[in-house]
Amino acid sequence: MTKRKRMRHSAYEEFTSYLLMLPYALLFAVFIAIPVAIAIGLSFTFYDIIQMPSYVGFLNYIVLMTQDEVFLRYVLPNTFTFAIMIGPGGFALSFLIAWMLAQIQRVPRMIIAIAVYSPSMSGGIFVALVWRTVFSGNERGLINSFLIEYNFIIEPIQWLQDPRYLLPLMIFVTLWSSMGVGFLAILAGILNYDPEIYEAAYIDGIRNRFQEIVYITIPTMKPQMLFGAVMAIVAAFNTGAIGVQLSGVNPTPQYAGQLIFNHIEDFALIRYEMGYAAAISVVLLVMVWGLSKVAYALFAEK
């Protein structure tokens, strides 16, 4: 093949590569890049949908960080508590359940895996309806009915309206429904192991299952662990609607279950302060990006 033909062949391959990437690039630009750019732009404006956006500089961010008492007193603490329990907590739970399933036979493992994965496909509203029935605040609620029947309580407890119980119940329900694609990726990574590596490790001094997990299992499945960690982080900050779905109101009772997702929804869809809501969404984007970098540093291949 002459030099000119090689150049033409290389140019053709490069062109076809870009052509194959074009649909993804268009979808990424239309549904991710452009909306994010618009949100960042709107965050520097006052915009109430009726009037044209007016530039206010960093005022929205200054108000958010210094004057928004609900954000500082309720939203941030609730969000970090929820994120820690659902992010690292959900990720650790996914790994633990996946590792336990990997130790049993194929047929029961498949049945249990489907049962664990199914709640993540049900949708937030369906999940909320199920658990609102369980934790209903009247005598017909399953928990209240059981407690009253066996004389643990005299009158029904308002589980979903009492600030003491709402956030813990949100965490419980979200963990129950958080075994999604990240869980399946971790399970697949554990199952696709090389037996020779484990045999060599035991010859070299591995003595128990805990050492096996720390020194062999996790290091050999870092791509799956990274994917699971990123999915857990996204889920932790993207499932804030569960508090509104359980309590039935936004803001949640006494802001007990108010997360940053609900705060955005409150200002964007109830108060129509789109500029301020955009500023909150940019803060959320930065938080997710920062935690994703942490997950990448922990589990990415060096």
N, C-alpha and C positions, 0 to 999 in steps of 0.2 A: 504494500500500500504506500503510495507516494505521500509526501508531506502535505500537499494540498488536500488530498482525499482524507488524510487523518484529521486535518483541521476542520473540514466540512463535517466529518462524522462526529467529532467532538462538539461542534457547534449545534448539530442536530440533536445530540443527546442532551445538551444543556437546555435547548429550547423545549424538548419534550418534558424534561424534568420540571421546568417552570410552568408548562401547560398543565401538568398533572397537579401541581400545587395551587393553581389558580382558583378552583372551586373553594378549597379550604381558606385561602387568603381572602376571598370575597366574603365568605361567611364570617370569618374572624373580624374583618373590618366592619361589616354591617352590624353585627350583633354584639361585638365586644369593644373593639378599638374606638369606633366613632361614638357609641353611647358613653364610654368612659371619658373621652375627651369633652363631650358636651357637659357631662356632670361636673367635671373639673372646672370648665368655663363658667357654668351656672353658679358654682360655689362662691364666686367672687361678685355675685350680683344679688339684688333684691328682685324677686320674680314671684308674682302672685297669680300667674296664668292670664289675668285680665289685662294688665299693663305690660308694656315691653320691659324686658330686663334692664335694670339700671345698675351700673357698676358701683360697688361699695368697697372694693379692695378686700382686705383681710378681716373686715368687720364681722362677718359670720363666724369665722374661726375664733376671733377674740371673744365674742359673746358666748360661744359654745364652751370655751375653756375657762372663762372667768365669771360669767353671769348666769349661765343656765343651771340653776340649782337642781332641777330634776336630773339633768345629765350627770352632774358631778356627785350628787348625793345618792342617787338610786341606780341610774342606768349603768354607769361605769362599774360600781361594785357588783351589781347583779350580772353584768355581762362577763366580767372576769371570773366570777364564781362559776357561772354556767359553762364558760369556755373551758376552764380547767377540768371540770368534771366530765364534760362531753368530749373535749379534745384528747388530752392525755389519758383521761379515765376511759373513754370509749375506745381509744386505740389499744390500750392495755387489755381491756375486756375482749376486744376482737381477737387479739393475738392469743389470749388465754383460751378462749372458746375454740379457735381454730386449731391450736396445738392439742387440746383435749380430743377434738374430733378426729385428728390425724392418728390417734392411738387406737381407734376402734375399727371394727370391720366395715367394709365398703357400704353395704346396704343400710345398716343403722346410721352410719355417718351421713349418707345422702339424705335420709329422711329427716334427721335432726338438723342438718344444714339448711334444708328447704324451710323447715319450721322456724329456724332462727332468722333466715333471710327474708321470709315473707312479710313481716311487719314493715320493712323498709320500702316495699312496693305498694303498700296500702294507701299512701297519701295522708297528709297531715290532718285533713278534715275527718277522714274515716277513723284515724287513730284517736283524734280528740273525742269523737262521738262515743267510741267504745269506752274510753276512760272517764268521760263525763258521766256515763251511766254507772260505772263502778264507784266513782267518788261523788255522786250526786249528794246535794246537801239536805235532802229530805229522807223520810223513813224508807223510801223505796230504793235508795241507793244501796248497792250491794254491800259496801263496807259498813255503812251505817246500820243496815238491816241486820247484818251479822253481829255487830257490836251491841246493838240494842237487845237482840234476841238472847244473847248470852250474858246480859247485864254488865257489860263493860262500861257502857255509857247510859245516861238517862234520856238525853235528848240528842237529836242529830247534830253532827259537826259539819260546819260549812267548809268542807275541805278546799274547794276551789275559790272561795271568796275570802278566806282567812289569810292574811299576809304571812302568818307563821308557817303555813303549809304549802302555799302556791309554788314557790321556787323549788323546794325539794321535790314536789310532785312533777313539775316540769322536767327536772333533771331525770327523774325515774322513768317517765314516759318516753323521753327522748333517747335515753340509753336503750330502752326496750326496742325501739324502732331504728336503732343506729347501725345494725349489722348489715350494711349494704355491700356495694361492690368492693370497698376496701377490705371488708371481712373475707369476701370470696378470693381476692387477690392474695391475701396472707395465707389462706387455706391452701390455695394452689401452690404457693411458694414452699410451704412446709411439706406438701405431698411430693413435690418434684425434687426430692433430695437424691444425693449420690451415696449409696450405702458404703462405698469404699472410703469416703471421707470420714464417716463416723467410726469405721473399723480402725482406721489409722489414728484417729484421735484417741480412742480408748487404749491403743498400744502406747501412745505418747504420754498418757497420764490422766486422761479424763476419767473421773470416778463416779459421777452421778448425773442425773437428768438436768439439774440446774446448771452445772458446768457445760453440759452438752448444748443447752439453749443459748447460753451467753457466748460461748466460744465457737460454736459450730453453726447452729440453726440461724441465728440472727445475722451473723456476718455473711452467710451464703445466700441470703434472700433479701439483701438490701434494696434492690429495685421494688420488690413487693412491699417492703416495709415503708419505703419512701412514699409510694402511691397511697398506701393505707393511712399514713400520717397526714398527707396533704388532704385527703378526703375527710379525715376526722376534723381537721382544722376548719375546712370549708363548712362542714356540717355544724360545727360548734357555733359559728357566727351566722349561719343561714337558716337556722330553725327557730328563730325567736318568735315566729308566729304561733308556736304551740301555746304560749302563755295566754294570748288573746283567744285562741280557739278553746282552751280549757275554761277560762273565766268568763268568756263571752263579751268582754268589753275591752276597749283600748282608749285610754290607759288602763292597765290592770289595777285591781283594787289596791289603793294606797301605794301604787307603783311597785308593789312587791315582786311582780314578775316582769317588770319593764326592762327590756333589753334594747341594745342599740338598734336592732332591726325594727322594733316597735316604735322607737323614737323617730326613726326616719319616716315610717308609715304615718305616725301621728301628724308630723309637720307637712308631709307631702300630700296625703290623701284626706286629711280632716281639716287642717288649718290652711292648706294650699300655700304654704310658704316654701316654694320650690327651691329657692336659692339657699335657704338655711338647711333644708333637707339634703340638698346636694353636698353641702359642706360636711354634714354628718356622714353621708355615704362615702365621701373621700377619706375621712378619718377611718371608717370601717375598712376601706380598701387598703389603706396603709397598714393597719393592724394585721389583716390577713396576709398581706405580702411579707411583712416582717416575720411572722410566725412560720410561713412557708419557707423562708430562707433558713430559719433555725432547723426545720425538719430536713431541708436539703443538706445542711452542714452535718447533721447527725447520721443520715442514711445514704447519702449519695456516694457512688463509687469514686474513690480517690484515684 
